[in-house]
Amino acid sequence: MVPHLATALKGPLLDLEHRILNAQPAIEHWFRTQWQEHTPPFYSSVDLRNAGFKLAPVDTNLFPGGFNNLNPDFLPLCVQAVQSAVEKICPEARGVLLVPENHTRNQFYLQNVAQLALILKQAGLNTRIGSLLPEITAPTTLQLPGGSSLTLEPLQRNGNRLGVEGFDPCVVLLNNDLSAGVPEILKGLEQTVLPPLHGGWTTRRKSRHFTAYDRIADDFAALIGIDPWLINPYFATCGKVDFHSRTGEDCLASHVEAVLHKTHAKYVEYGVKEAPFVIVKADAGTYGMGIMTVKDADEVRDLNRKQRNKMAVGKEGLQVQEVLVQEGVYTFERITEAVAEPVIYMIDRYVVGGFYRVHTGRGVDENLNAPGMHFEPLAFEQCCSLPNPDCAPDDVPNRFYAYGVVARLAMLAAAAELEEMQQ
């Protein structure tokens, strides 16, 4: 059964959400046929924006780092989904080597690693955590808030197998997005590596993902009889930008103008009174770096030095040269008067929960993945891990089903994207 949000937008379901709920049997059958053709990523998270007139994904992460932010009621769903995923990949799997990011000072991220390790262990998998940090030369225990701890161990490579001391796993699970490149120790392994190395930001591009999403959204929109724009943001790419030297500004400005023009036309068609905007961001990478809101093409020509410096560098200090110009989607969700957006988590093909990204200092047209944000677990009207026979899908306003559908569309696009990159 689909759990019902006790938080988020109040009031009646919007037309798009009604259409999705009413088409639930057809939608679930369609997804089942899609998963016969495509292999879902091991795990993923999708940032959604709900503007009321539009519900769309704005980012898809294949190395989600917020399992500690999920509602504790979701743990059984996570465990079952991991069991399902591992059985398909490596039926005899007993051991998983988890390779995290090198953020040993980020307590929030380490709590995510600890929660992920707990999920794997409760799924019946021996789990050890192998660190890429050169200073980890012996098992190192880190104390976490709340009295828990996490032990990092130095990675050991034996031929084409990777493990830690006395541990030879069946699966290597990356929670490291490889922004700084693929370390030699991870290359050419005979074990299953999840997500695959080409899913890291060394090679992955958001523009490729949203190109795949275009096709998925068109097919889905035809299925339920809606305009694909209602679930799909316009986008364009500019491949040679140097914010320091100010080269590529005309390319960027022309794409900004084109996306704003197309969006404005849709706003007129649907009677939307707000001003259209775009989000300019690096075509690769995460952590909300190198992102700006733009409402006029001249804004990208008139950046001051501070703005150019901010846009020029992404995660791991890498220079931003490829830029995505994405239609901005308003978020009209609020948590205690602060602007919020839902982030939906999936393991294998299953939605396993989510949370709100909340920012008290940002507006409805701004990126919320920025310093000062905090997270609120999605709160439900009943325990989400147990079926409730008294609860029909549409007996109260239920946004979670619509969120899960659009997030799964983005996950399906990621599956297609990874397959195309492998060809």
N, C-alpha and C positions, 0 to 999 in steps of 0.2 A: 504494500500500500504506500501511496505517496504521502509523506508527512506534510503538515500544514504549517506555514510560517506564522509565528505569533508576533513577529516584528516585520519591518519593511513597509512598503506603501499600504496605507489603509484605504478603505472604501471599495467600491465595486471593481471587479476585474475589468480590465480594458479589452477592447475588441480583439486585439491580437492574441491576448492571453485566452480569451474565450474560444477563439478559433482553434488554438493549439489544444486546449482541454477537450473540446468537442471532437477533435480528430484523433484522440488518444489511441484507439485500437489500430487505426491505419498507420499512425506514426510508429507504434511499437513494432508492427509487422514490417514496416519499411526498414527500421533499424536492424531488425534480425536479418533481413536479406543483405543489408550492407556489410554486416559483420561476417557473412559467409564469403565475401569477396575481399575484405580488408582486415588486417590484423591491427587491433587497437594498440596504442602505446602502452607500456607497462603502467605508467601513471601520468597524469597531466592535471593542470589547473587552468581555468579560463576566467579572465576578468570580463565581467559583463557590465553594460550600462543600460539602465532602464529609463528611457525618456518618456514613457507613457505611450507616445505614438510609435515608438521604435524600441526594440529590445535586441541588442547586438553584442557580439564579442569584440573586444578591442585588443586582446592579447591572449596568446596561448603558450603556456610554459610546460615544457616536457621534463623539467627537473624541479617539481614543486617543493618549496621550502617552508611551508606553513602548516604541517600536520599538527603541530602543537596548538594551533588556533581553532581546530575543529571542535565542535560540540562533543563532549565525552560520550554522549549517547551513540555517536557514530562508530565507535570502536568495533562493535560486532560486524557492521557492514564492511569496514576496511579489512578485517580479518578474512571474512568470507571471500571478498573480491581478490585478495592476494592469493588465497588457496586456489581459486579458479584460474588465475593468471599463471601461476607457477606450474600447475598440473598440465597446462597446455604446452608450456615451454620446455619443461624438464620434469617429466612425471616422477622420476626417482629423486628429485631434489630434496636434500636434507640440509644443505648448507648454503648460505648466501653471504657474500662479502659486500658490505655496504661501503662505498667510497664517497665521502662527503666533500663539500667545499673546504677551503682552507681558513674558514672564519672562526678560529679558535677563541677569539675575543668577543664574538657576537653571541651573547647568552641566548637570545631568542632563536637564532639559527641552531645552536646546539640543542636546545629543547626540541626543535623539530627533528633533529637526527635521533634523539633519544626516543621520541614518540614513534618514529618510523621503525626503529629497531624493535620497539615493543610490539608493534603490529606484526612484523615479520616473525618474531618469536611466538606470538600467540597463534600464528598461522601454522605453527609446527616446524619452523625452520631454525636450525642453528645459525646464529647471526653474529658475525664479528665485524668490527669497523676498522678499515684500513686507511691510513692517512697518507696523502701525497706530500705532506710537509717534510722537508729534509731534516728538520730538527727533531722529528719524532723518530728516535732511534731505538726506543724500548717502549713497552706498554705504558701509556700515560693516562692517568685517571684525572678527569676534570670534574670539579664539583659544580652542580647546577642549582639554581634557585629551588627551594622547596625540599632540599636535602637529597635529591637524586644525584646520580653521577653518570659519567660516560667514559668509557675506556677506548682510547685510540691506540692502534698498533701500527708499527711500520710495515709497509707492503713488502712482500717477498715474491720474486718471480723465479719460477723453476721451469726452464724451457718455455713453452707457450702457455703455461698456467700461472695464474696469479692467486696469491693467498697471503696469509699471515702465519706466524710460527705455529706449526702443528695443525694447520687448517687448510684443506684443499676444497674449496667450494665448487658447487655445480654452476652457480650463477654469480656474476659480478653486477651489482646494482649501483649505478651512478646516481648520486645526488649532487653532482658537480656539473655545471653547464658548459665546461670546457671553453669558456670565453678566452682564456689565455693560450689556447691551443691544446692539442692532444698530447699528453705526456708519452714519451717512448714506452714507458712501462705498461701502458694500456694497449699498445698496438699489437696486432697479430695474435691475439689470444685465441685459444681453441675453445675456451668456455663461452657460454652465452653472455654477452654484455648488453645490459638494458639501462636506459635506452641505448640504441646503437650509437657508435662514435659519431656517425654523420648527423646525428640529431643534436649535437652540440653547436654552440654559437660560432665555432670556428668556421663551419660550413653552412649552417642553417640561416635562412633569411625570412624575415616577417613577410616580405612581399611575395615570396614563393608560397608561404602558408596561405595568405589571403587570396592568392590566385586559385589555389585548390579550393578554398572556402567559397569562392564565387560559384564554382560548378556545383558544389554541394548545396549551397543556398538556393540556386536556381531549381535544382531537382526537388528539393523539399518544398519550396514555395509552390511549384506546380502541383505537388501532392495535396496540399491543403488549400490551394486556391487563394494565395496572397501575392502581393507585390514583393519580390525578393528584397527590395530596398528596406523593407520593414525589419529585416533581420541581418542586414549586410551593409557595412559602411563602405562608401566609395574610398578608393585609395589610388595613389600614383607613386612612382619612385624616381629618385634622382641619384644617379650612380657615381657622380664625381663632384663632390662638394668638399671644399676646404674652408672651414669657418674662419681659420686664422688669416689666410691669405685672401679671403673673400672671393675665391673662385667658385663658380657654379651657382652664384646667387640668382642669376637670371633664370637658369633652369628651375631652381627651387621656386622662385616667385611665380613662374608660369604654371607650374603644377599646382601650387597653392590656389592660384586664381581659377584654374580649371575645376578643381574639386569644390571650391566654394560656389562656383557658378552652377554646377550640377546639383549640389545640395540645395541651393536657393530655389531652383526649379521644383524640386520635390517638396520643399517647405510650402511653396505657393500652392502646389497640387493638393496638399493635405491640410492647408489652412493653419500651418504652424507659425505662430507669431514671433518666436525667438529668432535671434540673428544666427545664421549658420557660422560655424567655425571649423578649423582643422587643427589636428594635432601633428606637429612635426617632430619626428623621433628617429633615432638610429635604427637602421634596418636589421641590426643584429644586437643581441644583448638584453639584459634585464636590469632589475634594481631601480627602475624609474629614472635612469640617468640619461641626459641628452634629450629632454622632452620639453616642448613649449606649445602653448596655445596661441593660435594666430587667427585673426578675424579679417585681415586685409593683407594682400600680397606685398604691399610696401613694407610691412613690418619685418619681413625677412631680409629686406635690403638695408634696413636702418638699424640693425643690431648694434648695440654698443659693445665695448670690449668685454665687459663682464658677461654679457649674454653669449657672445661668440665663444668665450672660453668655456662656458657651461655646456654649450652644444657640441664643442669640438672633441670632447673626451667621454668615452663610455667606461664600462666596467673594466677592471684590470688596467686602467690608464690607456686603453687602446684608442687610436685616433678614429673619429667618425668620418667616413667618406661616403658611405651609402646611406641615404635618408629616405624614410617612408613618410609620405604626406597622406594622412588618414582623416577622413571625415570625422569630425568630432561628434560624439553622441552625448547629449546632456544626461545627467543623472538627477532624478528628482526624488531620490530616496534619502531619508534622514534618520539618524539615530541620535536621540536626545538633542535635536536641533543642529547636529553636525552633518555635513554632506557625506554620503556613504555610497558604496558600490558593492554588489555581491561578487564573490570569488568562489567558483564552484570547483570541487575536487573530485577527480575520478581515478579509479584503479581498474585496469583492464577496461571493459566497456560499461562499467557500472558507476553511477553517481554515488559517491560515498559521503557527501557532506559539503560544507562550505562555511564561509564566514563573511562578515562585512568588513571591507577596508574603510576606515572612517578617518576623516581629517577635519579638524575644527578650524583650520586656517585656509582652507581651499574652497573655491566656488563650484557651482554646478557644471561649469564648462572647463574645469581644470583637471589635470592629472593628479590623482590622489596617492599614487605610489611615490611618496616623497617624505623627507624627514618631518617628523611630527605626526605621522599617521599612527593609528592604533587599530586593533582588530577586535571585533565582537563576534563570538560564535553565533551562527544562525540559531535562533531560539524557536522551538516548536511547541505546538499545542498538545502533542502527545509524544511519547517515546517513539522515535523514528525507526528503531530497530526491530519492532514487533508489529505484525499485521494488526490492523484494527478493523474488524468487520463492520463496525457501526459508522465508518467514515468513508463516504463516497468521494470521488475525486473533486467534485465541484460543489460540495455542500457549504463550504465557506470560501472566501477569496483565497485561492491557492496559487501563489506566484511560483512556488518552488518547482512545480512540474514544468512550467514554461522555462524557468531558468535551466533546469536539467536538460530539456530538449535542445535549447540553443547551445548550451555548453557541449553536449554530445555531438552536435553538428560541427563544432570547432574541433573536437577530438577526432571525428571522422576525417576532416580535412587534414589534420596532422598525420593520420595514418596514410592517407593518399600521398601527402607531401613526402613522407619518409620513403615510401615505395618508389616514387619518381626519382628521388635522389640516389637510390641504389641502382637504378637502371643504367 
